[in-house]
Amino acid sequence: MSGVIASNLIVNPGFEEWGPDGPYCWILPGSGEATKDTEIKYSGENSLKIHHDDINAFTRVYSGTTGGKDPIKVEKNTDYILSFMVRGDQIVKRDSKSVGARIFLQGRTSGSSDWESIVYYPAQGLDGTFDWEKVEFTFNTGEFNEMRIILQFNRCTGTVWFDDGEMLRHAQAGPLVESQVDGSMVPINKASMPTVVV
């Protein structure tokens, strides 16, 4: 892909690593709708499957770990591309205001416990039956330097699968390294620059 730096920032993006509580570095709801699927997957050995029989069901799968730990570290005011491979089977929304399947992105600044909405994509959600397709969008981080992804399957019946997530940074700003000042990810020429307060 041109115009991006091919270093995926998502941990366990293809849901390959699982423990007793679900995929490593992802938070599953306790209701049991989200599971590992070893039969239907885009690549690798597994995908994430969410199934609803109840049209009022509301499922969210979060990146990171409990308590907002392990967020995705990004640079402020920078463009990134987020994508997942998604597949759907007989997804029927409750009504025109229902979501179906979509990707929800939130951001915050380091030290804050409050997440703020950045993007819902696609805004109207996905429904129906469709083979694997790449759901992709570009976003700017603004004043946030931490992100989390929420995979939503809300107020609908049917099944959705997610696999092979990627969060890639646009190439124009150059490669990122860990800052010696605060541990955040910054362009290589800023890695040792202290924060100056005038």
Buried (B, 14 or more C-beta within 10 A) or exposed (E): EEEBBEEBBBBBBBBBEBEEEBBBBBBBBEEEBBBBBEEBBBEEEBBBBBBBEEBEBBBBBBBBBEEBEBBBBBBBEBBBBBBBBBBBBEBEBBEEEBBBBBBBBBBBBEEEEEBEEBBBBBEBBBBEEBEBEEBBBBBEBEEBBBBBBBBBBBBBBBBBBBBBBBBBBBBEBEEBBEBEEEEBBBBEEBBEEEEEEE
